[in-house]
Amino acid sequence: MTVNVHTVHFDADAKLMDHVEKKVAKLSQHHDRIMRVDVFLKLDNVVHQIKDKIAEIRVTIPRHELFVKQSTKSFEESFDLALDSILVQIKKVKEKQLV
């Protein structure tokens, strides 16, 4: 599983990067054929005022590409909500493959 973390228009601190990498590593427990995970962390700028922090996660599984986007006031919360949503999608894909 290849993991890419992209920060758009800012530099993430080590604490945030560790948080993201630890949580993404656990995805392989839910599906053994995950090929790639892309995490995008972005700032939502509205006329030079930082409004929200956006986390997007794209997971590539053979024959499936899953995507989720969340925005809140902190990157950790946005990422955790997005991760929960992507886990639901991964479980649905796995259930359909087993049927």
C-alpha positions as CSV (number, residue, x, y, z in Angstrom):
1,M,0.0,0.0,0.0
2,T,1.4,3.3,-1.1
3,V,0.5,6.3,1.1
4,N,0.9,9.9,-0.2
5,V,0.1,12.9,2.1
6,H,-0.2,16.2,0.3
7,T,-0.4,19.6,2.1
8,V,-1.8,22.4,-0.1
9,H,-0.7,26.0,0.6
10,F,0.8,25.2,4.0
11,D,3.5,23.1,5.7
12,A,2.2,20.5,8.2
13,D,3.9,20.0,11.5
14,A,5.3,16.6,12.5
15,K,2.5,16.0,15.0
16,L,-0.2,16.2,12.3
17,M,1.8,14.1,9.8
18,D,2.3,11.4,12.5
19,H,-1.4,11.4,13.3
20,V,-2.3,11.0,9.6
21,E,0.3,8.2,9.0
22,K,-0.7,6.2,12.0
23,K,-4.4,6.2,11.1
24,V,-3.9,5.5,7.4
25,A,-1.7,2.5,8.3
26,K,-4.7,0.9,10.0
27,L,-6.7,0.9,6.7
28,S,-4.9,-2.3,5.6
29,Q,-6.6,-4.2,8.5
30,H,-10.0,-3.6,6.8
31,H,-9.0,-4.5,3.2
32,D,-6.0,-6.4,2.1
33,R,-5.9,-5.2,-1.5
34,I,-5.6,-1.5,-1.0
35,M,-3.1,-0.3,-3.5
36,R,-2.8,3.4,-2.9
37,V,-4.0,6.1,-0.4
38,D,-3.8,9.8,-1.2
39,V,-4.5,12.3,1.6
40,F,-4.9,15.9,0.8
41,L,-4.9,18.5,3.6
42,K,-6.1,22.0,2.4
43,L,-6.9,25.4,3.8
44,D,-10.2,26.8,2.7
45,N,-9.4,30.5,2.0
46,V,-12.2,33.0,1.6
47,V,-10.7,36.4,0.7
48,H,-7.5,35.7,2.6
49,Q,-9.3,34.7,5.7
50,I,-8.8,31.0,6.7
51,K,-12.2,29.6,7.2
52,D,-12.0,25.8,7.4
53,K,-9.5,23.0,7.2
54,I,-10.3,20.4,4.5
55,A,-9.2,16.7,4.5
56,E,-9.7,14.6,1.4
57,I,-8.9,10.9,1.2
58,R,-8.7,8.9,-2.0
59,V,-8.3,5.1,-1.7
60,T,-7.5,2.9,-4.7
61,I,-8.6,-0.7,-4.6
62,P,-8.6,-2.9,-7.7
63,R,-11.7,-1.9,-9.8
64,H,-12.7,0.8,-7.2
65,E,-11.6,4.3,-6.4
66,L,-13.1,5.7,-3.2
67,F,-13.2,9.3,-2.3
68,V,-14.3,11.4,0.7
69,K,-14.0,15.0,1.7
70,Q,-14.6,16.6,5.1
71,S,-14.1,20.2,6.4
72,T,-14.1,21.4,10.0
73,K,-12.1,23.9,12.1
74,S,-9.2,21.5,12.7
75,F,-7.2,19.2,10.4
76,E,-7.3,16.3,13.0
77,E,-11.1,16.4,13.2
78,S,-11.5,16.7,9.5
79,F,-9.2,13.8,8.8
80,D,-10.8,11.6,11.5
81,L,-14.3,12.2,10.1
82,A,-13.1,11.5,6.5
83,L,-11.3,8.4,7.7
84,D,-14.5,7.1,9.3
85,S,-16.4,7.7,6.1
86,I,-13.8,6.0,3.9
87,L,-13.8,3.0,6.3
88,V,-17.6,2.6,5.7
89,Q,-17.0,2.7,2.0
90,I,-14.2,0.1,2.2
91,K,-16.3,-2.2,4.2
92,K,-19.2,-1.9,1.7
93,V,-16.8,-2.7,-1.2
94,K,-15.4,-5.7,0.7
95,E,-18.9,-7.1,1.5
96,K,-19.9,-6.8,-2.2
97,Q,-16.7,-8.7,-3.2
98,L,-17.5,-11.5,-0.8
99,V,-21.0,-12.0,-2.2
